């Protein structure tokens, strides 16, 4: 049952707001993150190990494009002033809201998010719950689903990490492939917390083409989650077949294309044997337009998932304004209407991030 205090509102790090004030929204980003425990893989080749522990710099940028998860510094975005400067690029491009899906164990910083919101004037929505097993607290295995759900509910209703800064999203809940038992428990706990709060729920599927996302949906469905309030993240690097995307759409879940700007190759140390291959932004737009033709316009979200230093403008990356500066003109050029673009970037985020 939803908590009436939150119903009809969106919750930012500065408090509840009217959903109509969210405006143009990036539904899946990271302003702070430290996800090495979950995703860092030391490269096997001796020559690549030379780069694994160097600071991110122009000298290794070409290597980083192909090995983003093989450099430890690349996975730590911890500079508050840098986050402010990078987020301002999104605001200057016309953006209004950033959803920071960083949650427990990977660098969530509630007080810093509140400071960034005040400094930039952007709405910031903070995540809750647990990411991949590698980043889980040591005592998670001992906790029940109900205890984990209660922690999420406290994040939403009272405040996270001993602060009064409250989460407005459950997620991104991390799933590996095959899914770790603790990840299944955390996912079921997220479904329980969703039922208790009316919050949106965002899921990071396992790295197995089509199967990882469908497996997560099955766990959520059996746990009683409201699938129409669930976001399936990383469609553009997890679900690479149209039939599977349609199958997900028919469940009622939102389909989130959230690695706009990432082109070329996935890092094989993370994706080997996954059957996953990247498209580019033109391909993403074509896929989205096909989903629109199938009737799923109101279930599509787009973002960039800036989770590596080398994806920020300071280090030569695309940055938080990439969609507004480059993808939106591409959408128009390919025939997408402004009404469809506004539905994807304004109306759909407003609907999903409103508590029920």
C-alpha positions in Angstrom: 0.0 0.0 0.0 1.3 3.4 -0.9 2.1 5.9 1.8 -0.4 8.8 1.3 2.1 11.5 2.1 4.1 10.7 -1.0 1.2 9.8 -3.4 1.0 12.2 -6.3 4.5 13.7 -5.6 8.0 13.2 -6.8 10.7 13.1 -4.1 14.0 14.9 -4.7 17.0 15.2 -2.3 15.6 18.6 -1.3 12.1 17.3 -0.7 8.8 16.5 -2.3 7.8 18.4 -5.4 5.0 18.5 -7.9 5.8 16.1 -10.7 5.1 18.8 -13.3 8.3 20.5 -12.1 10.5 17.7 -13.1 10.7 18.8 -16.7 13.4 17.3 -19.0 14.7 14.4 -17.0 17.7 12.0 -17.3 16.3 8.9 -15.5 19.6 7.0 -15.1 22.8 8.8 -14.2 25.5 8.9 -11.6 26.9 12.1 -10.1 28.9 10.1 -7.6 29.9 6.4 -7.9 32.6 4.0 -6.8 31.7 0.7 -8.4 35.1 -1.0 -8.6 34.1 -3.7 -6.1 31.2 -4.7 -8.4 32.6 -4.2 -11.9 36.4 -3.7 -11.9 38.3 -6.5 -13.7 42.1 -6.5 -13.8 43.0 -7.1 -17.4 44.6 -10.4 -18.1 47.3 -9.1 -20.4 50.5 -7.9 -18.8 50.7 -4.9 -21.1 47.2 -3.9 -20.2 47.9 -4.2 -16.5 50.2 -1.2 -17.0 47.1 0.9 -17.6 44.8 -0.6 -15.0 46.0 1.5 -12.0 46.9 4.7 -13.7 44.9 7.9 -13.2 42.5 8.7 -16.0 44.3 11.0 -18.5 44.5 11.9 -22.2 47.5 9.6 -22.5 45.4 6.5 -21.9 42.0 7.7 -23.2 42.1 5.6 -26.4 42.8 2.5 -24.3 39.9 3.4 -21.9 37.4 3.6 -24.7 37.9 -0.2 -25.1 38.6 -1.0 -21.4 36.4 1.3 -19.3 36.0 -1.3 -16.6 39.6 -2.3 -16.5 40.9 0.9 -14.9 40.2 1.4 -11.2 40.4 5.2 -11.2 37.9 5.3 -14.1 35.3 3.8 -11.8 35.6 6.4 -9.1 33.7 9.6 -9.6 34.0 11.3 -6.3 34.8 15.0 -6.9 31.9 17.2 -5.9 33.0 20.3 -7.7 33.6 18.3 -10.9 30.1 16.8 -10.5 28.6 20.3 -10.3 30.5 21.5 -13.4 29.5 18.5 -15.4 25.8 18.7 -14.3 25.7 22.3 -15.2 26.3 21.4 -18.8 23.0 19.5 -18.7 21.2 22.5 -17.2 22.7 24.9 -19.8 21.4 22.6 -22.5 17.9 22.9 -21.1 17.7 20.0 -18.6 15.8 20.1 -15.3 16.2 16.8 -13.4 18.9 14.1 -12.9 18.1 10.8 -11.3 21.2 9.5 -9.5 20.7 5.7 -9.3 23.8 5.2 -7.2 22.7 3.2 -4.2 24.1 1.3 -1.2 27.7 0.2 -1.4 28.8 2.1 -4.6 29.4 5.6 -3.4 25.9 7.2 -2.7 26.4 10.5 -0.9 23.0 12.1 0.1 24.4 15.3 1.6 26.6 16.0 -1.4 23.7 15.3 -3.8 21.7 17.9 -1.9 24.6 20.4 -2.2 24.8 19.8 -5.9 21.1 20.3 -6.3 21.3 23.7 -4.5 24.4 24.7 -6.4 23.0 23.9 -9.9 19.3 24.5 -9.4 18.6 21.0 -10.8 16.2 18.5 -9.3 18.1 15.4 -8.2 16.4 12.2 -7.3 18.4 9.7 -5.2 18.3 5.9 -5.4 18.0 3.2 -2.7 18.5 -0.5 -2.3 21.4 -2.7 -3.4 23.5 -3.0 -6.5 25.5 -6.1 -7.6 26.7 -8.8 -5.2 30.3 -7.6 -5.3 29.3 -4.4 -3.6 26.8 -5.8 -1.0 27.5 -5.2 2.7 29.0 -8.3 4.4 25.9 -8.7 6.5 23.4 -8.7 3.7 23.4 -12.5 3.5 22.2 -12.7 7.1 19.3 -10.3 6.6 15.8 -11.3 5.6 13.9 -9.8 2.7 11.7 -7.9 5.2 14.7 -6.4 6.9 16.2 -5.2 3.6 12.8 -3.8 2.5 12.6 -1.9 5.8 15.9 -0.3 5.1 14.7 0.9 1.7 11.5 2.2 3.3 13.5 4.2 5.8 15.6 5.7 3.0 12.4 6.9 1.4 10.4 8.0 4.4 13.0 9.2 6.9 16.4 9.6 5.2 19.4 7.7 4.0 22.7 7.0 5.8 21.8 8.9 9.0 20.6 12.0 7.1 17.2 13.5 6.4 17.9 13.3 2.7 15.3 10.9 1.3 15.4 8.6 -1.7 12.9 9.0 -4.5 13.7 5.7 -6.3 14.3 2.1 -5.5 17.3 1.2 -7.6 19.2 0.6 -9.5 18.9 -2.9 -8.1 21.8 -5.0 -9.5 21.5 -8.4 -11.1 24.3 -10.5 -12.4 24.0 -13.5 -14.8 23.6 -16.0 -13.4 21.9 -14.1 -10.6 23.5 -14.4 -7.2 21.2 -15.6 -4.4 21.7 -12.4 -2.5 20.8 -10.4 -5.6 17.5 -12.3 -5.9 16.8 -11.6 -2.2 17.6 -7.9 -2.7 15.3 -7.8 -5.8 12.4 -9.4 -3.9 13.0 -7.0 -1.0 12.8 -4.1 -3.5 9.5 -5.4 -4.7 8.2 -5.5 -1.1 9.5 -1.9 -0.5 7.7 -0.8 -3.7 4.4 -2.2 -2.4 5.0 -0.4 0.9 5.8 3.0 -0.5 4.4 3.3 -4.1 8.0 4.2 -5.3 9.3 3.5 -8.8 11.7 0.6 -9.1 14.7 0.5 -11.4 16.6 -2.8 -12.3 20.1 -3.4 -13.7 19.7 -6.7 -15.5 22.3 -9.4 -15.8 24.7 -9.3 -18.7 23.1 -12.0 -20.9 21.3 -10.9 -24.0 17.5 -10.9 -23.4 17.7 -13.5 -20.7 19.1 -11.3 -17.9 16.2 -8.8 -18.2 13.5 -11.4 -18.5 14.9 -13.3 -15.5 14.7 -10.2 -13.4 11.1 -9.5 -14.5 10.1 -13.0 -13.6 11.6 -12.7 -10.0 9.8 -9.3 -9.6 6.5 -10.6 -10.9 6.6 -13.6 -8.6 7.4 -11.3 -5.7 4.3 -9.2 -6.4 5.9 -6.1 -7.9 3.8 -3.7 -9.9 5.5 -4.2 -13.2 4.0 -1.0 -14.6 6.2 0.8 -12.0 9.4 -1.0 -13.0 12.2 0.3 -15.2 14.3 -2.2 -17.0 17.6 -0.4 -17.5 20.2 -0.9 -20.2 17.9 -2.1 -23.0 20.6 -0.9 -25.4 23.3 -3.2 -24.0 21.2 -6.0 -22.5 18.2 -6.7 -24.8 19.4 -6.8 -28.4 16.5 -8.5 -30.1 13.3 -6.7 -31.0 11.0 -9.6 -30.1 12.5 -9.6 -26.6 12.0 -5.9 -26.3 8.3 -6.3 -27.3 8.0 -9.1 -24.7 9.3 -6.8 -22.0 7.0 -4.0 -23.2 4.0 -6.3 -22.9 4.7 -6.8 -19.2 4.1 -3.1 -18.6 7.7 -2.4 -17.7 9.5 0.7 -18.9 12.2 0.2 -21.5 15.2 2.4 -20.7 17.7 3.1 -23.4 20.3 4.6 -21.1 23.8 4.4 -22.7 23.3 7.0 -25.4 26.6 8.0 -26.7 28.3 4.6 -26.0 29.3 3.1 -29.3 31.8 0.4 -30.5 32.6 -2.5 -28.3 31.6 -3.7 -24.9 34.5 -4.7 -22.6 35.0 -8.4 -23.1 36.2 -9.0 -19.5 32.6 -8.2 -18.5 30.6 -9.2 -21.5 32.4 -12.3 -23.0 29.8 -14.9 -24.0 26.9 -12.6 -23.3 25.7 -12.3 -26.9 25.6 -8.5 -26.4 26.9 -6.1 -29.0 26.5 -2.3 -29.0 24.5 -0.3 -31.5 25.1 3.4 -31.9 22.8 6.4 -31.3 21.3 6.1 -34.8 20.5 2.5 -34.1 19.0 3.4 -30.8 16.7 5.9 -32.4 15.7 3.4 -35.0 14.9 0.8 -32.3 12.9 3.3 -30.3 10.9 4.4 -33.3 10.1 0.8 -34.1 8.9 0.3 -30.5 6.8 3.5 -30.9 5.2 1.9 -34.0 4.4 -1.2 -31.8 2.6 1.0 -29.3 5.2 1.4 -26.5 5.8 5.2 -26.7 4.6 5.8 -23.1 7.0 3.1 -21.8 10.3 4.5 -23.2 13.0 6.3 -21.2 16.4 7.6 -22.4 19.6 8.5 -20.5 23.4 8.2 -20.7 24.5 6.3 -17.5 27.6 8.4 -16.9 29.4 6.0 -14.6 33.0 6.2 -15.8 35.3 9.3 -15.6 36.2 9.0 -19.3 32.5 9.5 -20.2 32.5 13.0 -18.6 33.4 16.1 -20.8 36.4 16.9 -18.6 38.0 13.7 -19.7 36.9 13.8 -23.4 33.6 12.0 -23.0 30.1 12.8 -24.0 28.8 14.2 -20.7 25.3 14.7 -19.3 24.2 17.0 -22.1 24.9 14.6 -24.9 21.2 13.6 -25.5 20.0 17.2 -25.6 22.9 18.4 -27.7 23.2 15.6 -30.2 20.6 12.8 -29.8 17.5 15.0 -29.9 18.5 16.6 -33.2 19.2 13.1 -34.6 15.7 12.0 -33.5 14.1 14.9 -35.3 16.2 14.2 -38.4 15.0 10.6 -38.4 11.3 11.8 -38.3 10.5 11.6 -34.6 8.0 14.3 -33.7 8.6 16.9 -30.9 5.5 15.5 -29.1 7.1 12.0 -29.1 10.4 13.4 -27.9 8.6 15.3 -25.1 6.7 12.2 -24.1 10.0 10.3 -23.7 12.0 13.0 -22.0 9.3 14.8 -19.9 6.0 12.9 -19.7 7.2 9.4 -19.1 9.7 10.4 -16.4 7.1 12.5 -14.7 4.7 9.5 -14.6 7.2 6.9 -13.4 8.8 9.1 -10.7 5.5 10.1 -9.2 4.7 8.1 -6.1 1.4 6.2 -6.2 
